[in-house]
Amino acid sequence: MAQVVTNAGRSIITNRIRGLGTEPLYVAWGTGAGTAAVTDTTLFTESAEARTAGTSSQQTTSVTNDTYQVVGTVTATAVRAITNAGLFDASTAGNLFVKSDFSTVNLALNDAITFTFKVQFS
């Protein structure tokens, strides 16, 4: 399993520090195979479900407020085999901030996954 902050994600971070850009809150999942890489700009075969707006917060991992966290739930509109997920700065198109790949999670219609994305600054 890999989780990476993409190159576009780094741009989002520097924009946000400057008070620009849009917060990456939108959770999506995909069904394709692969290993997440910093150069990725999309998910592996993003699924048809609409991206879900997550809830962001600051968390403490090592020192106070060193971790950006977004929690969001996506619900299957059909049978799915989910293999990756990501966080975007828009509900459609937009920039991929963080991407994770994982072992296949098989879902039936109306099954859901709640994703928790954590990016620690250390």
C-alpha positions, 0 to 999 in steps of 0.5 A: 500500500502506498499513500503519496502527496502528489506534485499537484498536492504540493502546489495546493499546499503552497497556494493555501499557505499564501491564502490562495486556492481551494481546500482539497476536501473531495473524496473519490475512489477508483477500480484500476490497478497500480501503485500511487506515485507523486506524478499521478494526476488522476485515480486508477480508473475513477469510479462513476460515483460522485465525489463526496465532500469530506470534513477537514480538521487538524490533528496531532500526530507528533506535535500539536496540529501537525496533521491535516485530516479529511474524512469522507464517505463514498457509497457504491451505486453498483457492485464495485472492486475498489483499489484506490482513493484520492482527495481532490480540490474540486467536485469534478476535474480539479487537482489530485492532492493525495492518493492511496492504493490498497488491496481490493475492497469488494462492495455490493450496491449501497455499500460504503467506505469511510476514508480518513486521509491524513497528511502529516507535516514533519 
